[in-house]
Amino acid sequence: MLMNHLRVAVRVLIRQRLYTALNITGLALGIATTAMIGLFVWHEMHFDGFYGDAGRIFRVLPTQYLPGHATSRMTVTAKPLGPVLAADLPEVEAMVRVARHAVVLRDKGTPVEDRIALVDAPFFRLFDFPFLAGDPRTALAGPGTVVLTEGQARRYFGTTEALGLTLTLTSGAGLVVTGVVRDLPSNTLFSRDTPVQIWTNIATKFQDGWDPLFAAKDTRWRDEFLQTFVMLRPGVSPATLAPRFPALLAAYREGMEVVAPGLVETLELQPLTAMHTEPMEDRGISPATLTGFVGIAGLVLAIAVVNFVNLSTARSSLRAREVAIRKTLGGRRGQLVAQFLLESMLLALVAGLLGLVLVELAMPRFLRLLDLRLDAGFLSGTWLVAAISPLVLVVGLVGGLYPAYDLSRPRPTDLLRARRAGGGGRLRAALVMLQFTVAIVLGIATVVIGQQTRYASTQNLGFRAEGAVVLRGLDRPAGLAGIDTLRDALRRIPGIAAVGAAANVPSDRSEWTNNYRLPEAPAGAPDLLIRTEQVDADYLQALGVPLRAGRLFDPARPGDITSHAALRAGGGGVTIPVVLSGTAVRRLGLATPEQAVGRTVMYGGGTALTIIGVVDDVQFDSAHSGFEPTIYLAMHDDRSVLLVRLSPTADGATLAAIDDTWRRLFPDLPLTREFLDDHIRQVYADEARQGDLLALFSCLAILIACLGLFGLAAFMAERRTKEIGLRKVLGAGVADIVRLLVWQFSKPVLVANLIAWPVAWVLMGRWLGGFVYRIQMDPLVFALASLGALLIAWITVAGHAARVAAAKPVQALRYE
């Protein structure tokens, strides 16, 4: 019986070649898209779950509660916190701190920068990456040891047999290789969000100026800069430790300055396996994003299944008599359902095989679009078959169930009288409407995301991003010692208008905040937490920030320059000048920029600062957040970035001169140069990728919908052949016939627009709500999306309509 069903199914599919091809193509595209997104989502939801004790590992998050303010959580902790947790909490089985430091090595004679992680000795006990050489228990037992991935071993030594060899830094420090691990999998935070492939003991000395600064942090409880992980003993719940954290912190911070009255400080423990899907500081992927991917996959697959149902029910008129004869000859309904389900499953199987090929071809491009890397194991045949097999089963059953039910239900007499021929017209119209609703919503979303991304990256940033070059890597002893020499040399290059130095540039996603207040503020009033930017005297001019009142820092006035030591000493009897942003002026309660100039602001514990100027607000983060109140201090303590303002006459020779000057002054430091506007665009890379993906999926949705529309148009043209012949005999022209058939399919598309508009308006309104600075949605975008959908539908249908309309009436009247 099964073989008979199979033979019939194959014959039917071969006889109806056009509809078989359309169904297989649509299903294959839907299955391939869903499989690719499914692999990606599964990968993203299984980060760092492969360690032996992953369920007992947690990241420590310092958390602050202040009445009237949002809860603040940080991913970094102070250096002394980890040892205290390990010593005072018996529930903690092991503790590991992870600090990252950029070192300079030589790769084939060229100085290159690489990141190295300073970790406590038990690191590989918690994060048990497979070792190719060395003992994970002792590999990082002492300072001066280093563990590399096999890729880094080949890079610096030309072989993975690197055990016992010395990794020499340009500073002269040597690190002995005590272990080599396999290259990190793609689903770990150590290879993506915080990439590092070299580890050393936390007591290692680098001889590059880092050592005294790092050692000084041993007792600084307010200097949060490294991550701390703890592994709890079996059976211990993090909830049992939470009530003890505030007292523990208070005991070790006793006598320290209170950050703000009423502030409650505690710790939270974030599961290691949740770090990627509960992102902080823009690292990881949010559950909303993953849900969006799953939703898009479901929509594309639903459109493909809708095509299948539509075409299957449309062709029911051709099989009505076949079903009637089968039932008259004793065929049971179950057998008929089995026959149609087998045909559906066979179609889905062929589509699944084609989808497998499409995934193999398209997955690398899909990942490049996402700017992601997946291990080859995830793209192996086993994984792909595992991803596609359930889709084939679901699509085959869901896609074939309704047609099987619809075709096997009528009585034989009804079928023989052709009462059911061409039935289901309303359902098909509804399904076409659903397809185009989804396609129009995706199309509108694509345009809105593209507009918002362009607006966010080109909005009024408060400075001139174009024509600014950023030079990084000056935070090492050679760079710090020669930064003034480099700045003076760059100023002499034709085509350079200004050069300034700072600790960071806009969009670096770093922030230093301090407490400020006016001297006349009431006693007990909370201090204001305001962003503080450390710059040199020329930085604001180089950045191109407009001055609103007063003056900027002046290199010719030595009194404009201060230091951390002077701030801590209360100024030493000397007035410390500062420049404020417009928002900082308002936050402090000062009326106007002009009135703010000359006023005094108290810093921290009571250091007096004098406002010498007010500038426009600067967008340091992204359009997701508003302008932050900012106070600028002219300091030479933490200059690690040079900002070079190019003049309009600058050209390629100017950039070449910048590079040559760097290499001449710093032969052992790698050159890291980028344009500031390119750097800012990277902040919106996620939104840009979302737009690209939506554009891709919109095209796929429209393509699949058009495949179904093409099949339905062919069916309707065939079904109405005699009607068309009669109309032509009665005087109808080709244009009249085409207009008749096109209008039939225009109605569901027009209704789809009426549904898609409010849906897209609500969805994109919510998405835009995540931006402080955002576009206003343009009704023209909605109108163009509707017009585009109509044009696509017309073009798809018009070909069939014209071909049938052009046929001679005598041929149409002979039909059937």
Secondary structure, DSSP 8 states (H G I E B T S, - for coil): -HHHHHHHHHHHHHHTHHHHHHHHHHHHHHHHHHHHHHHHHHHHTTTT--STTGGGEEEEEEEEE-TTS--EE-S-EETTHHHHHHHH-TTEEEEEEEEEEEEEEEETTEEEEEEEEEE-TTHHHHS---EEEE-TTTTTSSTTEEEEEHHHHHHHHSSS--TT-EEE-TTS-EEEEEEEE----SSSTTTTTS---EEEETT---SSSHHHHHHHGGG-TT-EEEEEEEEE-TT--GGGTGGGHHHHHHHHSTTS--SSTT-EEEEEEEEGGGTTTS-BTTBS--HHHHHHHHHHHHHHHHHHHHHHHHHHHHTHHHHHHHHHHHHHTT--HHHHHHHHHHHHHHHHHHHHHHHHHHHHHHHHHHHHHHT----GGGGSHHHHHHHHHHHHHHHHHHHHHHHHHHHHSS-HHHHHTTTTTT--HHHHHHHHHHHHHHHHHHHHHHHHHHHHHHHHHHS--SS--TTEEEEE---SHHHHHHHHHHHHHHHTSTTEEEEEEES--TTS----EEEEE-TTS-TT---EEEEEEEE-TTHHHHHT--EEEE----TT-GGG-B-HHHHHTGGGGS-EEEEEEHHHHHHTT-S-HHHHTT-EEEETTTEEEEEEEEE-----S-TTS----EEEEEBSSS--EEEEEE-TT--HHHHHHHHHHHHHH-TTS--EEEEHHHHHHHHTHHHHHHHHHHHHHHHHHHHHHHHHHHHHHHHHHHHTHHHHHHHHHTT--HHHHHHHHHHHHHHHHHHHHHHHHHHHHHHHHHHHTT-SS-----HHHHHHHHHHHHHHHHHHHHHHHHHHHHS-HHHHHH--
